[in-house]
Amino acid sequence: MRFLSPGFLFALLTIAIPVIIHLFNFRKFKKIYFSNVRFLKDVQLQTSSRQHLRERLILASRILAITFLVFAFARPYIPDSDAQNSSQRQVLSIYIDNSMSMELRNREGTLLEEAKRRAKELASAYGLNDRFQLLTNDFEGKYHRLLSFDEFLEAVDDVKLSRAHKDLAQILGRQKEIFLKEPNSVKTVYLISDFQHNMLPQAAVAADSTYKLRLVRLKATEQTNSSVDSVWFQSAIHRPGDSEKLIVRLRNYSDEQAEAIPIKLSINGKQKALGMVSIPPGQQAVDTLIFSGLKSGWQQAEIEIKDFPVVFDDKFYFSFQVQESMPVLIINGDSENQYLNAVYGSDPFFRIENVAAGNINYSALNSYSLIILNELKEISDGLAQQLKIHISRGANMIVYPYLGDDQAELRKFLQVLGTDLPMQVISEEAKVTAINLQHPVFKGVFDQIPQKMDLPVAKKYVRFNSQSRLSSQKLMELQGGIPFFSEYRLGSGKIYLSAVPLNAETSNFARHSVFVPIMYQTALLSVRNQNLFHQLNSEQMIELPKITLKSNQTLKLKNAGFEAIPDLRQHENYSQLYIADQIKQSGNYQLHKADSLLAVLSFNDSGSESDMSFAENQEIKDKFSGRKIDLIEPDSGSIKNEIKTINQGLSLWKVCLILALLFFAFEILLIRFYNRTQIKPLHN
């Protein structure tokens, strides 16, 4: 047994006080006069031995009570079998949770400020020769080394809130790395956190006996919180001046109703729409914001809500592009098609380019989101392969066949794509009998569905088999379920296959009322869906149209007061931007090549920090099954002495205090009940 404060043992000298009292009986005797001594026969006197026993028991109880009281102040302990050797240097890795949830407050202030104070307190419980590592969610390289006590205090003062998030498995893995450089030291890991549920890993953390693990849990006052969960447009196509409908989804993370949460939409710094929504406890709610008047170009947007007192997640960023025009490439066989020129030429949004089959610029295919093949008699293998690659990357293609007797060229081309293949050319009239009104092509086309709809009629058409290797849908069917206009998915793009060309000799399709909306919708649906936002602090590849850089050029990702050079990885038909941990703050970031704006990329938190639910102590311990952990829940006082006590081993001061009180109580009982004179009546 050892003592944490051995200086108090000098107080054992006070044991001399009851001993002196015992040796020198200071009690004064009082004389009592009796008229007749015969009455003394009625009293049975205590024997001398009985009196001596009583006095010795009282003396012993007093000595033991004083002894254990002094021991309690000296704080005795029994060292653990693996107690720290004072001759060895101790290495401590101290993690301070600086996630956004640590912005919450309790009686001590914000949780982050308390965490910094607790880190300093536990460091002060160790010696000057011990070394410390500071770790936060940022995993900064400058802290991947051991610090002296003074360096550690300075580093703690510099800790700021961060939007980075790490779970327990990642944190412990990083802390173990520093221990590899200190094989002969006593190692201890401290985790100072509020221990949100999102901090717990999916699987239990593997046991490791090479270091001691201690958790310092901080608690905030209970708070309610709501945040923006996601946003999306009702339509992926954005044209200048068009009316836009933005759907905003909010989530309530508390057990109370969130009443009348105000929503504000700003685009390019200007307010565009307002909304308000109430959210049931623990549920989601959506609101639709309608606005218009956008000009062409990239739009930097922001959704803001008012939700006190938790405000770090009240803003949500996203970006999108309003196209000034849409280029459409028409590859013709013998001549241009008047119907295609008319339908797209009537809207200045569409920019048509007609080319012959033998005069195609393959390198420019990436600039067209819609390609139309108009009655091609011959399709080269090179064109087929280029079109397949381009469509799989997200473009759309419409094929209007050439109705010659020999369909070998069309069959060979469609075999490359994997669609249905032509069987034969049918020269008899057939009427379209079914139309798939649930398909996105017909969305919003009909205000009211007529009972008897007038549909196109084919006079001569190609009959296709139904053995496609691709996912397909029939937009319109002839009698007997024969496909008239079908869709096939190839990678990220779509192929639309028509059974008839666009001329009056083969059908009335080009003159029918459904032709214009079909051509418009297939063109608009060919716009490549772009991500409105990306998740912060996650390694990801962002796909962009092909970016060509000169030998001395670099890309730059910019925001107010921020600039970084992202990693660009080139592919044959597109480029990929690699985003690792360069982006630390949510917001809208501009991607520049020299002075040219290429894109706007938006980043937001994953939303895990918005969930203000915290793990129970048993849940935390279950993640460390198979090993001993110390879980410390500090009160308003310092944890320095508590850390010292834990370091030493089994503390005995409470046992000593209880024993001291027991012996004081035993002394009182002896004095009160042991000195009673027993009187026995005389028998004649």
N, C-alpha and C positions, 0 to 999 in steps of 0.2 A: 504494500500500500504506500502511496505517495501523496504529497500535499501540494495543492496548487498555490496556496498562500501560507507557507510555513512560518512566516513571521508571527502569526497569531498564536503559535504554540507557546510563546513566552507567557501567555495568559494562564498556562497550567500552574503557575506559581500561586494562583489564587486558591489552589487546593489546600494550602496551608491554613487558610482561615477556618474551615470546619474542624481541622485537626487540632488547632489551638483551642477552639471552643470545647472540644472533647477532653483535652488534657487538663484544662483548667476550668472547672465548673464554677461559673460566676454566679450561680443561683444562691441567693441569701435564704437561710433557714429561718423560719418563724416559730417562736416558742408558743406552745398551746398548753394551758394549765387544765388539768382534769381534777375534779373534786374527788373522783373515785376511780382508781386504775382498774377496777374490776370490769369496767365497760370495754376495756381494750381486748378482752377475751372474745368479744363478739366480732372482731375484725381479723380476717385472715390476711396477714401481711405477705407482700410479694417477697420472694426469696431474692437473695443477692444475685444469683446467677441469672434470674429472669430479667432483672433490671439492667444488668450488664449487656445481655443479648439485645435488648431494645436499643440501648445507646449505640451499640456497634452497627446495628442495621441502619439507624438514622445516619450515622457517620458515613457508612458505605454508600448510601443513596445520594448523599450530598456530594461526595467525591466523584461518583460516576456521573451525576447530573452536570457538574461543572466541567468534567473532562469531555463529555460528548458535546457540550455546548461550545467549548473551545474548538473541538475538532470540526464542528459544523462551520465555524468561521474560517478555519484553515483549509476548507474544501478538499477533503481527502478523495482519492480515486484509486481504482485498480487498473493498471495499464492493460490494454488489449494484447492478445497474443501477437497481433501484427502492428503494435503501437509504433508510432513514428520514432525513429532513432534521431536523437538530437544532434548526433555527429554527422548525419547525412543532410545534404542540401535538399530542400523541398521545392518542388516545381508545381505551380498552380496554374491551371487554365480556367479563366473566369469568363463566362459568356454572359453578356448583357443583352437582353431582348430589346431591340430598338425598333420593332415593328410598329405600325401605326396604331395598334390597339393600346400601346403603352402611352398614348396621348391622354387616356382616361385619367380621372383624378380620384384621389381619396383624401383622407384627412392630412396626409403628409405632402400633398401637392400632386403633380403628375406622377404616374407610375415610373416613367423614365427617370425623373429626378430622384425618386426614392431608390430605384435600382442602382444608379450611380453612387448614391450615398452608401447603400449596403455593400457595394463592391469595395469601397474604400475601407469600410469597417472591417470586413473579413480579411482584407489584405493586411490591416494593422495588427491582426491577431498572430501574425507570423514574424519571423526574425528578419533582420536586415540583410542577411546573406541569402535568403530565399529569393526565388525568381518567379515572375508572373507573366502569363500571356493573356492579352485582352482579345476577346472575340465578339463580333457583332454579326448581324444578318448580312452585312455587306461582304464579309469574307475578304477584307482588304489585305493585300500582300504586305503592307507595312507593319501589320500586327502579327505576321507569321514569324515571330521571334520572341525571345524572352526579354523581359524588362525588369529593371530594378524597381524598388518600391517607389521612388520619386518619379521615375519615368512612367510607371503605371498610373499614378495619380494624375499626371498631366494628360495621359492618353484617355483616361476616363472622362475628364472634363470636356474633351473634344467630341464625345459621342453625341450624335444627333439622330432624330427620327429618320427612318428609312422605309421605303416602300418594298424593300426586298423581304422575302419570306423563306424561312428554312424550317425543316422539321427536326425532331430530336435525333434521328439517325444521321442526318447530314451534319448536325452540329457536333455530335460526339465523334464522328469520323474525322472531322477537321481538327478537333482538339487532340485526338490521338496522334496526329502527324507530328505535333511539336514534341511529344514524349519520346519519339524514336531517337531524338538527338540527346536524350538524357537517360541512358539505361540504368545508371546507378543512383538515381534520385528517388525520393518519395514523391509520388504523383497524386494529385487531387484535382478533381473536376468540379467546378461550381456552375450551376445554371440558375440565373436570376431572371425570372419571367412571370407573366401572369398565367401561362400555360393554357392558352386557348385550345379548343378542340382541334383546330386545324394544325396545331403544332405536333400532335401525336402521329407517329408513323402508322402505316397500315399493319405491319408485322411487329412483333416484339423485338426489342433491341437485344442483340447477342450479349451474353454475359462476358465480362472482362475483369479479371482479378488483378490486373496490373496497375490499376488506379482506383482511388476511392471516389465515389459519386455522391454529391450533395446538391439538393435542390432547394433554392430559396424562393418561396412562392409569395408573390405580391397580389393583393386583392384591391380592386377598385369598387367604388359604389356602383350599384346596379344602374345600367343605362339602357334606354331604348334606342333603336337605330333603324333607319330605312336608307336604301341606296338605289341607284340606277343599276339594274341588272343587265340590260341589253337594249339595243335600238336596231330597227331595220325599216326599210322603205317598202311600201306596198308594191312599188314597181322598181325594177333595177335600172330602168332607162330614165335618164335625166336630160331633158332638152331645155334650151334657154326659154324662159318665160312660162314654162308649163307649171301647172298646179301639182304640188308634191304632198304626199301623205306619209308622215313619219310615225311609226308605232314605237312608243317608249314603254318598256316594262320595268316596273319598280318592285322591289322585294322588301317586306317587313320582317326584320330579324327578331322582333320582340314578341312577347306574349300579350301585348296590348294593341288595341286598334290604333292605327296611324290615321289621324283625321286630317283631311284637306291639305295634303302635301302639295305646295305650289311647284310648278315646273316651268322653266324658262328655256327656250331654244334661241341660241345666238349663232349666226353664220357670218364669218369674216368680221367679227366684232360688232355686228348689228343684230338687235333683237328681231326675231322673225315670228315667233309664236309663243303663246302662253297656255298653260293647262293646269288642272288641279285634279288630284285623285286621292281617294281614301283606300287604305289597304287593311284587310283583315289580319288578325294576329298570325304570324308565321306564314303568311300567304304572299302571292304575287298579284299585281294588278297592272293593267295596260291602259294607256291613253293614246289617242291619235291626234297629232298636231298637223294642221294643214297650213301651208304657206306657198308662196309663188314669187315670181320676180327675180329668179336667179339668172345671172349672166354665165356665159361659157367660161370654162376653166376650173381649176381646183377650188373646192370649197372647204374651209376649215370651220368645223361646227363644234358646238359645246352645249351639253344639256346640264342645267344647274337646278338643284332642288334646295329647299330650306328645311333642314332637319336638325334642330339643336337637341342635345349639346354635342353629339358626335358629328363633326363636320368634315373630316378628312376625306370622306368618300362622297361628298355632295356634288362633285363635278364629274362628268363623263364626256370624253372626247371622241369624235369620229370625223371622217373626211370622205369626200366623194368628188367625182369629176362630172361636170356638165359638159357634154360634147357639143362643139359648135356644129359639127356635121358628121354624117356617117358615110364612109366610102363603101360602095358596092361594086364588086368586080363581076362583069358579065362576060363569060367566055363563049363566043358564038361559033357556030358551024359555018353555014354559008353566008348568013347576013344577020344584022341586028334585028331584035324583036321589037316591033312597035308597041306592043302591050307593056313590056317591061320598061321601055323608055317612058311611056306615058304615066304609068303608075308611080314610078320613082321620080320622074322629072317634074311632077306637079307639086312636090314638097321640097323646098330649098334645103331642108335638113339632110336629104340624101344626095350624095355626090356619086354619079354613075361614071364608070369607066368601062367601055366596050372594047374588047380585044379579040383578035382571032386566035384560034387554038395554037397556031404555030408562032405566035408573037407574044408569049407570056414572059414577064420578068419574075422569075421564081424568087429572087431575093426580096421582092416587094410584097409577097403574099401575106406577110405578117401584118401589114397595115390594113388588111381587109377582114372584117369580122363576118361578112356574108359574101359567098361566092356562088354564082348561078351558072350552071352548064346548060347552054341553049342549043339543043339538037346537034351535038357533036357526033360526026361520023367516025372519027378516029380519036382515040385517047392514048397517048404514048405512056410507056411504063414509067418514065421519069415524072410525068405530070401526075400519074396515079399515086406514086409514092409521096410526092410533095404534098398533094392534097390530103392524103391520109394523115401525114404528120401534122399538117396545119389544123385539120379538124380535131384530131385527138388533143390538141392544145387548147381548144375552146371555141374555134370558129364554127360557123354553120354553112351548110351547102345545100342548094336545091338542084336537083337533076331533072331536066325536061328532056325526055329521050328522043332520038331520031328514029322514026318509024319505018326503017328500011326492012326488007325481007330478012336480011342477015343481021342478027343481034349479037354476033360474036364479040365485037368490040365492047359493047355495053356489058356483056356477060363477063368478059375478062376484067373490066374495070371494077365492076361490083364485087367480083370475087376477091379482089385486093382489099376492098373496104369491108367485106363480110356481111353485106345486106342480102335480101332476097334477090334471086337471079331471074332474068327474063326467060319465059318458056316459049311464048309465041306471040305474034301480032294478030289480034282479033279484029276483023273488019265487019263488025255488025254492031248495031246501036244498043247501048246499055245505059240505064239511068242510075245515077247515084241514089241509093235508097237509105243510107244511114250517115249521120254526121256526129262526131264525138264532141259535143258541146262542152264537156268537162275539161277538154284540153286547153292549156294556156293560150294557144293560138286564138281561140274563140272567146277568151275572157273579155267581157265588156263589149263584145260586138253586138249582141242582141239585148235590147232593153226588155223585150218580151218575146218569148219563144212562140212562134206561130204554130197552130195546130197542123196545118198542111203546108210544109215548107217546100218551096220551089228549089230544086237542086240541079246541078249540072247534068248534062247528057253527053256521053261519049259515043262517037261514031266509029272511031278506030283507036285501039288502045293496045298497050302491052300487058300481057297477063304474066304476073310474077308468081313464083312458087312461094311457099311459106316455110323455108328452111334456113332462116337467117340465124347467124351466130351471135347477133347483137340483140339487145333489148329493143323492142319495137312497139309502136302503137299505130293504129289506123285512124287517121283523121277523118277520112271519107271512104265509103265502100260502095261498090257496085252490087248489083243483084247477085246473090249467092255468096256474099262475103268476100268478093274479089276486091283487093286493095286498089283504090283510086289515087289517094294521096296519103303517104305513110311517113312516119318518123322513125329513125334509127339512131341510137346513142352510140357514139364512138369516142371513147375516152371522155374528155370534158366537152366535146362538141356534139353536134347533131347533123344527120343527113336526112333531107326531105326528098322522097322519091315519088315522082308523079307518073301516072300510067299514060298520060297524054302530053304531047307538046302544046305550045301556045299558038295555035292557029285555028282558023274557023273551019278548015276542012276536017279536022279530027274531033273537035268538041266545041262546046260553047263556054268552056271553063273560063277563058280569058275575058269573055264579055259578061260573065255572071256576077251577081252582086257579092258573092263570097270571095271573089278573086282578090279584090283590093285589100280587105282586112287580112286575108291570109298572107299576102306579100308584105304588108306593113308589119304584121306581128312577127313573122319569121325573121324579118330584118331586125326589128327592135329586140327580139329575144336572143339575137346573135351577139349582143353586147356582152362582153366577158364580165361576169360577176366579179366585182372587186371587194375585198374585205373592207368594211367600214372602219374597223379597228383591229388592233392586235393586243395580245396579252403581254403585260410588262414582266420582266425578269424570267423569261422563258426562252431557251435557245430555239430559234425557228428560222425557217427559210421563207422569205417573202418573194413570190414570183412576180416578175415585171416583164413588160415587153422588152424586146432585145435592145440592150444599151451598148453602144459602141464608143469606146474611149480611145483617145490618142495615147501615144506612149508616155507623154508627160501629164496626162490628165488623171484626176481622181474624183470620186464622188464625195460629197459632203452632206451630212445629215445635221440640220441646224434647227435650233430653237432659241428663244430669248436667253442669251448668256451661255449657250451650249453649242458645241460643234464637235463632230466626230467623223472619222473616216470609216465607213462600214466596209465589210469584206464582200466583194462582188465576184460571183462565180458564173462563168459564161457557159451557155449551152447552145445547141445549134439554132434553135428558133426562139429562145427566150433567155432572160437573165435572172439570177437569183441573188437576193440580198441577204447576207447572213447577219442576223442580229443576235449577239450573245448577251453580255451584261453591260454593254455600253450605255444603254438607256436606263437611267435611275428614277426619273420622274415621269408621271403620266402627263400627256399633253399631245399637241399636234406638232409634228416635225417635218420640215421641208427637205426634200432630197434634191440637191443641186448638182449639175454638171457645168462647171464654170459659172456663168451668170444665168444659165437656163434652169428653170424649175421643171423637173421631171415628174415629181409626184409629191403628195402629202401623205405621210404615214402617221396614224394615231395609235397611241398606246395607253392602256388603262390597267389598273390593278385587276388581279384575278377575282377579287371579291371575297376571298377567304377571310381577310382581316375585318370585313364588315360584320361578320357573324360574331356577336358579343356573347358567345356561350363558352364556358370554361370547363375544363376537365375536373372531375372529382379526384380527391387524393388516391382513392383506390384504383381509378382508371389509369392514373399516372404510374402507380406501382406495378400494375399488371403489365405495362410495357417493358418492365425491367425484371421479368420473372427469372428466378434463378440467381439473383444477386442482391446484396444488401445495399440499400440507399438510405441516406438521411434526408428527411423532408422537414425543412425549417419554415415555419410561418411566423415571421417576426411581428412583434407588437410595436408600439411607438418608441421603445427603448433601443439601445444599441445591441447588435448581435455579436460584438467582439468577444465578450465573456462566454457566450454560448458556444462560439466556435472553438475557443480555447478548451472548454470543457469537453466538447466532442473529440477534439484532438487527443486529449489525454487518455480517454477510455471510460470505464464505468465510474460514474460520480456517486459518492457516498454521503454528501453533506446533508441531504434530506433524511437519510437513515439516522445520521448522528443527531439531528435536530429532534426527530421523533423520540429517540432513546433518551435524550436529555429531558424532554417533557414528561416521559414515563417515569423517570427516576424522581423528578420533582413531585409528581403525583404520589409516588410510593412513599416519599418522606412525609407528605401531608397525611396520608392514611395511617402511617405509623404513629405520628404524634396525636392524631385524633382518637384512634381506637385502641392502641396497644397499651395505654397508660391507665386504663380503667381498673379500679380496685375491685376484686371479686369479694363479695360479702356473703358469708354463709351463716345461716341461723344455727344456734347451739341446740343440741338435743340433750335433754336430761337423761 
